[in-house]
Amino acid sequence: MHPMLNIGIRAAHAAGDHIVRYVDRIEGMTVDSKGLNDFVSEVDKQAESIIIDHIRKAYPAHGILAEESGAHPGDEYQWVIDPLDGTTNFLHGFPQFAVSIGLLHKGVPDQAVIYDPLRQELFVASKGAGAQLNNRKIRVSKQRELKGSLLGTGFPYSNMDGLEQYLDNFRKLCPITAGIRRAGAASLDLAYVACGRLDGFWESGLKPWDIAAGVLLILEAGGTVSDIDKSENYLRSGNIVAGNLQITDGLLKIF
């Protein structure tokens, strides 16, 4: 296993263990609002500090982009961290959240870790070496058409500018799929695409820390990832369509 991936795994496990300790102590927690329907808890900040400490000890020269503390300059490597993806779920006791850690090398996804601490599911990938779930190789779904497919998505929740376009796409997809799920943690949605639990996924307005790890998982699991405009600009735009080749193409045609 790649040594940088090992550091990411250790950091994710440590942060996940910390998060789980607070699952039954949410009522007394300090929670701040960063914007409309966008919250941060003391646990988010503590988990992020734990991850950064692990990275800094191993690779002090690397850059970091973290959801809560922002950008920390460094060399050609940059760790992209979401310490608690699905904070709203966590604060409501809804058991769908994860730690997401991606490593970019010169802006290209190189290592990926997504850890669900409640289910103890560890999704990892290294560029060129495939993707795994708990040490088992994973592949994207073999579903070949949107008819009968199970899709994941994320509803607009903070910026509502694209709501009407989103609803239009939703209306087009509902009659031709087996179902559409909105679980509230994009990193896990992407991990589920990588292991075939979801056939495809789309969402707009995501941040780099939401998707940096998940896109590599999908690519290494044999899938495809695209911006909604069919470019590869998704890490910058935050607009993403993912699945196997047939499902991604089908979604792009709808959009």
Phi, psi and omega per residue, in radians:
M1 nan 2.456 -3.101
H2 -1.064 2.364 -3.099
P3 -1.049 -0.599 3.111
M4 -1.216 -0.612 3.062
L5 -1.117 -0.708 3.107
N6 -1.012 -0.731 3.107
I7 -1.114 -0.741 3.098
G8 -1.067 -0.699 3.121
I9 -1.121 -0.817 3.125
R10 -1.058 -0.740 3.140
A11 -1.129 -0.736 -3.136
A12 -1.141 -0.734 3.106
H13 -1.091 -0.766 -3.125
A14 -1.120 -0.766 3.116
A15 -1.159 -0.727 3.129
G16 -1.093 -0.720 3.095
D17 -1.059 -0.704 3.123
H18 -1.132 -0.761 -3.127
I19 -1.073 -0.778 -3.086
V20 -1.077 -0.557 3.124
R21 -1.061 -0.386 -3.073
Y22 -1.778 0.002 -3.073
V23 -0.992 -0.658 -3.125
D24 -1.717 0.244 -3.131
R25 -2.250 0.577 -3.026
I26 -1.241 -0.597 -3.021
E27 -1.047 -0.600 -3.107
G28 -1.608 0.200 -3.019
M29 -1.476 2.549 3.043
T30 -1.420 2.195 -3.119
V31 -2.257 2.278 3.094
D32 -2.003 2.731 3.086
S33 -1.800 2.241 3.087
K34 -1.669 -0.131 -3.088
G35 2.867 -3.012 -3.134
L36 -1.031 2.078 3.093
N37 0.969 0.558 -3.117
D38 -2.283 1.857 -2.978
F39 -2.044 2.707 3.029
V40 -2.388 2.323 3.132
S41 -1.865 2.924 3.066
E42 -1.075 -0.485 3.133
V43 -1.209 -0.689 3.055
D44 -0.948 -0.879 -3.071
K45 -1.140 -0.710 3.135
Q46 -1.173 -0.740 3.135
A47 -1.109 -0.684 3.108
E48 -1.107 -0.738 3.106
S49 -1.067 -0.688 3.111
I50 -1.072 -0.796 -3.132
I51 -1.111 -0.822 -3.118
I52 -1.095 -0.678 3.106
D53 -1.041 -0.762 3.125
H54 -1.086 -0.763 -3.110
I55 -1.189 -0.781 -3.103
R56 -1.081 -0.655 3.126
K57 -1.150 -0.640 -3.089
A58 -1.531 -0.696 -3.036
Y59 -2.395 1.296 -3.057
P60 -1.110 -0.367 -3.107
A61 -1.527 -0.189 -3.089
H62 -1.281 2.592 3.028
G63 -1.398 2.830 -3.137
I64 -2.448 2.394 2.949
L65 -2.174 1.918 -3.051
A66 -2.106 2.557 -3.043
E67 -1.026 -0.760 -3.015
E68 -1.564 -0.630 -3.061
S69 -1.817 -0.047 3.032
G70 1.430 -2.636 -3.037
A71 -1.614 2.358 3.035
H72 -2.084 1.980 -3.044
P73 -1.134 2.701 3.132
G74 -2.920 -2.683 -3.084
D75 -1.518 -2.616 -3.050
E76 -1.324 -0.117 3.053
Y77 -1.746 2.441 3.095
Q78 -2.419 2.140 3.051
W79 -1.508 2.272 -3.098
V80 -2.010 2.027 -2.846
I81 -2.146 2.226 2.863
D82 -2.029 1.816 -3.012
P83 -1.212 -0.459 3.136
L84 -2.629 1.515 3.112
D85 -1.421 2.092 -3.038
G86 1.814 0.664 -3.114
T87 -1.018 -0.738 3.141
T88 -1.070 -0.728 3.054
N89 -1.025 -0.850 -3.125
F90 -0.990 -0.786 -3.084
L91 -1.201 -0.371 3.108
H92 -1.743 0.061 -3.111
G93 1.280 0.305 3.116
F94 -1.511 2.077 -2.888
P95 -1.422 1.054 3.097
Q96 -2.495 1.562 3.106
F97 -2.731 2.866 -3.031
A98 -2.756 2.872 2.944
V99 -1.710 2.260 -3.130
S100 -2.169 2.183 -3.141
I101 -2.339 2.026 3.057
G102 -2.013 2.608 3.070
L103 -2.096 2.133 3.079
L104 -1.756 2.447 3.008
H105 -2.047 1.966 -3.047
K106 0.948 0.690 3.074
G107 1.477 -0.011 -3.095
V108 -1.917 2.300 3.132
P109 -0.978 2.261 -3.043
D110 -2.156 -0.640 3.123
Q111 -2.433 2.634 -3.097
A112 -2.546 2.389 3.043
V113 -2.418 2.190 2.967
I114 -2.244 2.164 -3.045
Y115 -2.176 2.133 3.030
D116 -1.680 1.796 -3.007
P117 -1.265 -0.398 3.113
L118 -1.292 -0.788 3.134
R119 -1.539 -0.131 -3.066
Q120 0.934 0.809 3.072
E121 -1.822 2.161 -3.101
L122 -2.004 1.970 3.088
F123 -1.755 2.230 -3.127
V124 -2.424 2.701 3.060
A125 -2.699 2.548 2.971
S126 -2.153 2.438 -3.108
K127 -0.997 2.188 3.115
G128 1.443 0.007 -3.059
A129 -2.123 0.122 3.111
G130 1.492 3.117 -3.109
A131 -2.169 2.628 -3.094
Q132 -2.421 2.675 2.943
L133 -2.156 2.017 -3.114
N134 0.834 0.859 3.058
N135 1.251 0.186 3.061
R136 -1.946 2.331 -3.141
K137 -1.097 2.436 3.140
I138 -2.146 2.694 3.096
R139 -2.400 2.692 3.086
V140 -1.206 2.907 -3.135
S141 -1.049 2.683 3.058
K142 -1.692 0.101 3.117
Q143 -0.992 2.280 -3.003
R144 -1.807 -0.196 -3.139
E145 -2.538 2.802 -3.111
L146 -1.140 -0.576 3.085
K147 -1.050 2.118 -3.139
G148 1.522 0.008 -3.108
S149 -1.482 2.723 3.032
L150 -1.943 2.101 -3.053
L151 -1.960 2.669 2.985
G152 -1.975 2.691 3.119
T153 -2.736 3.071 3.028
G154 -2.327 2.179 3.124
F155 -1.279 2.598 2.970
P156 -1.007 2.364 -3.098
Y157 -2.331 -0.340 -3.121
S158 -2.107 -1.016 3.066
N159 -1.653 2.000 -3.046
M160 -1.670 0.178 -3.079
D161 -1.060 -0.591 -3.093
G162 -1.706 0.267 -3.029
L163 -1.073 -0.780 -3.083
E164 -1.141 -0.717 3.098
Q165 -1.120 -0.699 3.110
Y166 -1.073 -0.835 -3.127
L167 -1.080 -0.614 3.095
D168 -1.112 -0.786 3.098
N169 -1.124 -0.679 3.132
F170 -1.073 -0.762 3.133
R171 -1.084 -0.646 -3.134
K172 -1.218 -0.607 -3.047
L173 -1.491 -0.559 -3.074
C174 -0.933 -0.796 -3.074
P175 -1.270 -0.276 -3.005
I176 -1.968 0.064 3.127
T177 -2.039 2.920 3.073
A178 -1.359 -0.332 3.126
G179 2.909 2.773 3.098
I180 -2.252 2.238 -3.086
R181 -1.976 2.427 3.049
R182 -2.233 1.619 -3.022
A183 -1.629 -0.281 2.985
G184 1.651 0.235 3.066
A185 -2.516 1.721 -3.004
A186 -1.052 -0.627 -3.128
S187 -1.057 -0.747 3.116
L188 -1.220 -0.625 3.064
D189 -1.008 -0.796 3.138
L190 -1.165 -0.680 3.072
A191 -1.083 -0.654 3.126
Y192 -1.215 -0.557 3.007
V193 -1.125 -0.748 -3.110
A194 -1.057 -0.584 -3.103
C195 -1.777 0.118 3.029
G196 1.516 0.074 3.097
R197 -1.237 -0.593 2.982
L198 -1.994 2.493 3.120
D199 -1.419 -0.486 -3.135
G200 -2.835 2.961 -3.104
F201 -2.663 2.527 2.973
W202 -2.556 2.588 3.043
E203 -2.908 2.702 3.110
S204 -2.079 2.689 3.024
G205 1.326 0.401 3.107
L206 -1.382 2.888 3.119
K207 -1.814 2.792 -3.129
P208 -0.952 -0.660 -3.114
W209 -1.233 -0.311 3.072
D210 -1.279 -0.522 -2.904
I211 -2.203 -0.202 -3.033
A212 -0.999 -0.723 3.117
A213 -1.350 -0.750 -3.043
G214 -1.117 -0.641 -3.115
V215 -1.158 -0.659 3.112
L216 -1.177 -0.685 3.070
L217 -0.966 -0.803 -3.105
I218 -1.165 -0.797 3.140
L219 -1.063 -0.743 -3.125
E220 -1.310 -0.278 3.073
A221 -1.637 0.202 3.058
G222 1.592 0.179 -3.113
G223 -1.686 -3.062 3.114
T224 -2.231 2.636 3.121
V225 -2.341 2.392 -3.107
S226 -2.534 2.692 2.868
D227 -1.253 2.772 3.121
I228 -1.092 -0.450 3.092
D229 -1.503 0.214 3.094
K230 1.309 0.154 3.074
S231 -1.581 -3.094 3.055
E232 -1.882 0.571 -3.051
N233 -1.633 0.285 -2.972
Y234 -1.085 -0.572 3.136
L235 -1.156 -0.493 3.110
R236 -1.559 -0.751 -3.077
S237 -1.380 -0.518 -3.059
G238 1.364 0.144 3.126
N239 -1.809 2.133 -2.947
I240 -2.406 2.461 3.001
V241 -2.284 2.271 -3.027
A242 -2.556 2.668 3.106
G243 2.825 -2.809 2.942
N244 -1.344 3.058 -3.024
L245 -1.025 -0.759 -3.076
Q246 -1.183 -0.743 -3.119
I247 -1.203 -0.745 3.118
T248 -1.072 -0.790 3.110
D249 -1.069 -0.716 3.116
G250 -1.097 -0.724 3.112
L251 -1.149 -0.763 -3.127
L252 -1.082 -0.620 3.098
K253 -1.151 -0.680 3.098
I254 -1.121 -0.768 -3.064
F255 -1.276 nan nan
